[in-house]
Amino acid sequence: MTTEQPHAPDIAAVKERMHKVWTSGEYARIGNPLVIIGELLCEAADLRSGDTVLDVATGSGNTAISAARRFCEVTGMDLAPESIEHARKRAEAEGMEITFDVGDAEEMPYPDASFDAVLSTLGVMFCPRQEKAADELLRVCRSGGRIGLANWTPDGFIGDMFRTIGKHVPPPPGIKPPPLWGTEERLEELLGEGVSSLEAKRRSYVFRYPSAEYFVEYFRDYYGPTVRAFAALDPDGREALAKDLKDLLESWNTSGDDTLVVSSDYLEAVAVRR
């Protein structure tokens, strides 16, 4: 007698889907305003001049540029060539010498123990194989180095937003929710015996937009996950998703006027590599 095993996700297909997601829209328009998260992470990681730093899933380069401002030797890596090109232009505009590479966070093109600090701001959390990505963070960080992460929490606004989108366009089966990275318990599971300490602090980022309607349209145009979700639906489905997102935003809105002010929690964590 044989027992039927759970269907394993097609990782190649999932990665192809991810590539399409993060090259849709124009992520820099969403990511650039989040720069304060990377700045705070660099402070939490206690970066020092001359440190070799890797920013994993750098996106538009926020955290890489923040580390370079602290006179570190910085490399930024991202799956999307379009994001890397934008990050390069931003670094050049600020006169920063940063190495930017296209690469997969689950199979990073760097030798073992290459970096004094390995950081990721709202990036590595989206890897489909969480354990594999965590192993890579540990592998490229030297003993005594720091791993600094900022990840959206499951119970914050962004966690709610992903659940709302998932009701209309389900995520690939067999893939763990990205906001699990925003819990200390999951980070302890992922990093495990590879670190000698882990300190985590809950922080909030505040989205400030002209209105809930503006936010929905802005994310529909520029944020890959919502761009792809709307594209996957028929007209009635798109209308329903837009309404559910607007209702969600209004439930989180604390502005007290016609504008939108929504606070979304994230977990800032710094671990020391064993």
C-alpha positions as CSV (number, residue, x, y, z in Angstrom):
1,M,0.0,0.0,0.0
2,T,1.3,3.5,-0.8
3,T,0.3,6.8,0.6
4,E,-0.3,9.6,-1.8
5,Q,2.1,12.5,-1.1
6,P,1.0,16.1,-1.2
7,H,1.6,17.7,-4.6
8,A,4.9,19.6,-4.5
9,P,4.8,23.0,-6.2
10,D,6.5,23.4,-9.6
11,I,9.3,25.6,-8.5
12,A,10.4,26.5,-12.0
13,A,6.8,27.6,-12.8
14,V,6.5,29.5,-9.5
15,K,9.8,31.4,-10.2
16,E,8.7,32.3,-13.7
17,R,5.4,33.6,-12.2
18,M,7.4,35.6,-9.6
19,H,9.6,37.1,-12.3
20,K,6.5,38.2,-14.2
21,V,5.1,39.7,-11.0
22,W,8.1,41.7,-10.1
23,T,8.7,43.0,-13.6
24,S,5.1,44.1,-13.9
25,G,4.2,47.7,-13.2
26,E,7.0,49.9,-11.9
27,Y,8.2,48.8,-8.5
28,A,10.3,51.9,-7.8
29,R,7.2,54.0,-7.5
30,I,6.1,51.8,-4.6
31,G,9.5,51.0,-3.2
32,N,11.3,54.3,-3.2
33,P,9.0,55.9,-0.5
34,L,9.9,52.9,1.8
35,V,13.4,54.2,2.2
36,I,13.1,54.9,5.9
37,I,12.7,51.1,6.5
38,G,16.1,50.5,5.0
39,E,17.7,53.4,6.9
40,L,16.4,52.1,10.2
41,L,17.6,48.5,9.3
42,C,21.1,49.8,8.6
43,E,21.1,51.4,12.0
44,A,19.8,48.3,13.7
45,A,22.5,46.2,12.1
46,D,25.1,48.6,13.4
47,L,26.9,48.9,10.1
48,R,30.5,50.2,10.2
49,S,32.6,52.0,7.6
50,G,34.3,49.4,5.4
51,D,31.8,46.6,6.1
52,T,31.1,44.4,3.2
53,V,27.3,44.4,2.8
54,L,24.9,42.5,0.6
55,D,21.3,43.7,0.1
56,V,19.3,40.7,-1.0
57,A,16.3,41.4,-3.3
58,T,17.3,45.0,-3.3
59,G,14.4,46.2,-5.5
60,S,15.0,49.8,-6.3
61,G,18.1,49.9,-4.2
62,N,16.8,51.5,-1.0
63,T,18.8,49.5,1.6
64,A,21.9,49.2,-0.6
65,I,22.1,53.0,-1.0
66,S,21.4,53.4,2.8
67,A,24.4,51.1,3.5
68,A,26.6,53.0,1.0
69,R,25.8,56.2,2.8
70,R,27.6,54.6,5.8
71,F,30.7,54.1,3.7
72,C,30.2,50.4,3.4
73,E,31.3,48.3,0.4
74,V,27.9,47.3,-0.9
75,T,26.4,44.8,-3.3
76,G,22.8,44.8,-4.2
77,M,21.1,41.8,-5.8
78,D,17.7,41.3,-7.3
79,L,15.8,38.8,-9.5
80,A,14.4,41.6,-11.8
81,P,16.8,43.2,-14.3
82,E,14.5,46.2,-14.5
83,S,14.8,46.8,-10.8
84,I,18.6,46.5,-10.9
85,E,18.8,49.0,-13.7
86,H,16.8,51.5,-11.7
87,A,18.9,50.9,-8.6
88,R,22.1,51.6,-10.6
89,K,20.7,54.9,-11.8
90,R,19.7,56.0,-8.3
91,A,23.1,55.1,-7.0
92,E,24.8,57.0,-9.8
93,A,22.7,60.0,-9.1
94,E,23.9,60.0,-5.4
95,G,27.5,59.4,-6.4
96,M,27.5,56.0,-4.8
97,E,29.8,53.2,-5.9
98,I,27.6,50.1,-5.5
99,T,27.8,46.7,-7.3
100,F,24.4,45.6,-8.6
101,D,23.9,42.0,-9.8
102,V,20.9,40.1,-11.2
103,G,20.5,37.0,-9.1
104,D,18.2,34.6,-7.3
105,A,18.1,34.8,-3.5
106,E,17.7,31.0,-3.4
107,E,20.9,30.5,-5.3
108,M,23.1,33.5,-4.7
109,P,26.2,33.8,-6.9
110,Y,28.6,34.5,-4.0
111,P,31.2,32.4,-2.1
112,D,30.6,31.3,1.5
113,A,31.1,33.8,4.2
114,S,31.5,36.7,1.7
115,F,29.9,39.5,3.7
116,D,30.0,41.2,7.1
117,A,26.3,42.0,6.9
118,V,23.5,40.5,4.8
119,L,20.4,42.6,4.7
120,S,16.9,42.3,3.1
121,T,14.1,44.8,3.3
122,L,10.7,43.5,2.2
123,G,12.5,41.3,-0.3
124,V,13.7,37.8,0.6
125,M,10.3,37.2,2.3
126,F,8.8,36.7,-1.2
127,C,11.1,33.7,-2.1
128,P,8.9,30.6,-2.7
129,R,11.3,28.2,-0.8
130,Q,11.7,30.0,2.5
131,E,14.1,27.5,4.0
132,K,16.3,27.6,0.9
133,A,16.5,31.4,1.0
134,A,17.3,31.4,4.7
135,D,20.1,28.9,4.1
136,E,21.6,31.2,1.5
137,L,21.5,34.2,3.9
138,L,23.4,32.1,6.4
139,R,25.8,30.8,3.8
140,V,27.1,34.1,2.5
141,C,27.4,35.8,5.9
142,R,30.7,35.3,7.7
143,S,30.8,34.0,11.3
144,G,30.1,36.9,13.7
145,G,28.5,38.9,10.9
146,R,24.9,40.2,11.0
147,I,21.8,39.3,9.1
148,G,19.3,42.1,9.1
149,L,15.7,41.7,7.9
150,A,12.6,43.8,7.7
151,N,9.5,41.9,6.8
152,W,5.8,42.7,6.8
153,T,3.9,41.0,9.6
154,P,0.9,38.6,9.0
155,D,-1.5,40.6,11.2
156,G,-0.6,44.1,9.8
157,F,-2.2,46.0,6.9
158,I,0.0,44.4,4.2
159,G,-0.8,40.9,5.5
160,D,-4.5,41.8,5.3
161,M,-4.0,43.1,1.7
162,F,-2.3,39.9,0.6
163,R,-5.1,37.9,2.1
164,T,-7.7,40.1,0.3
165,I,-5.9,39.6,-3.0
166,G,-5.6,35.9,-2.4
167,K,-9.4,35.6,-2.1
168,H,-9.7,36.8,-5.7
169,V,-6.5,35.3,-7.2
170,P,-5.2,32.4,-5.1
171,P,-1.4,32.1,-4.6
172,P,0.4,29.0,-6.0
173,P,-0.4,25.9,-4.0
174,G,2.2,24.6,-1.6
175,I,3.9,28.0,-1.1
176,K,4.1,29.4,2.5
177,P,2.7,32.9,3.0
178,P,5.5,35.5,2.7
179,P,4.5,37.5,5.9
180,L,5.4,34.4,8.0
181,W,8.9,36.0,7.8
182,G,7.4,38.8,9.9
183,T,7.2,36.7,13.0
184,E,10.0,36.0,15.4
185,E,8.9,32.3,15.7
186,R,9.3,31.7,12.0
187,L,12.7,33.5,11.8
188,E,13.9,31.3,14.7
189,E,12.8,28.2,12.6
190,L,14.5,29.5,9.5
191,L,17.8,30.7,10.9
192,G,17.9,28.1,13.7
193,E,21.3,27.0,14.9
194,G,23.0,29.1,12.2
195,V,22.8,32.2,14.5
196,S,23.9,32.8,18.0
197,S,21.4,35.5,18.7
198,L,18.2,37.1,17.3
199,E,16.8,40.4,18.3
200,A,13.5,41.5,16.8
201,K,11.5,44.7,17.1
202,R,8.0,45.5,15.7
203,R,7.9,48.8,13.8
204,S,5.3,50.5,11.6
205,Y,5.5,52.1,8.2
206,V,2.8,54.7,7.5
207,F,1.3,54.8,4.0
208,R,0.1,58.3,3.1
209,Y,-1.9,58.7,0.0
210,P,-4.5,61.2,-1.3
211,S,-7.4,58.7,-0.8
212,A,-8.2,55.0,-0.7
213,E,-9.3,55.1,-4.4
214,Y,-6.0,56.7,-5.3
215,F,-4.0,54.0,-3.4
216,V,-6.0,51.2,-5.2
217,E,-5.4,52.7,-8.7
218,Y,-1.7,53.5,-7.9
219,F,-1.0,49.9,-6.8
220,R,-3.0,48.6,-9.7
221,D,-0.7,50.4,-12.1
222,Y,2.7,50.0,-10.4
223,Y,2.9,47.2,-7.7
224,G,3.6,43.9,-9.4
225,P,1.4,41.6,-7.2
226,T,-1.7,43.9,-7.7
227,V,-0.9,44.5,-11.4
228,R,-0.9,40.8,-12.0
229,A,-3.9,40.1,-9.8
230,F,-6.1,42.6,-11.7
231,A,-4.8,41.4,-15.0
232,A,-5.9,37.8,-14.1
233,L,-9.5,38.8,-13.6
234,D,-12.4,39.6,-15.8
235,P,-14.1,43.0,-15.6
236,D,-16.5,41.9,-12.8
237,G,-13.6,40.4,-10.9
238,R,-11.5,43.5,-11.2
239,E,-14.4,45.6,-9.9
240,A,-14.9,43.2,-6.9
241,L,-11.2,43.2,-6.1
242,A,-11.0,47.0,-6.2
243,K,-14.0,47.3,-3.9
244,D,-12.6,44.9,-1.4
245,L,-9.2,46.7,-1.4
246,K,-10.9,50.1,-0.9
247,D,-13.0,48.7,1.9
248,L,-9.9,47.3,3.5
249,L,-8.1,50.6,3.3
250,E,-11.0,52.5,4.8
251,S,-11.1,50.0,7.7
252,W,-7.4,50.8,8.4
253,N,-7.5,54.5,7.7
254,T,-6.8,56.8,10.6
255,S,-6.6,60.1,8.8
256,G,-9.8,61.6,10.1
257,D,-10.2,63.5,6.8
258,D,-10.5,62.8,3.1
259,T,-6.9,61.6,2.8
260,L,-5.5,58.1,3.5
261,V,-3.2,57.3,6.5
262,V,-2.6,53.6,7.0
263,S,0.0,52.2,9.4
264,S,1.4,48.8,8.5
265,D,3.5,46.8,11.0
266,Y,6.7,45.1,10.0
267,L,9.3,43.1,12.0
268,E,12.8,44.4,12.1
269,A,15.2,41.6,13.1
270,V,19.0,41.4,13.5
271,A,20.7,38.0,14.0
272,V,24.4,37.3,14.6
273,R,25.8,34.5,12.5
274,R,27.3,31.7,14.5
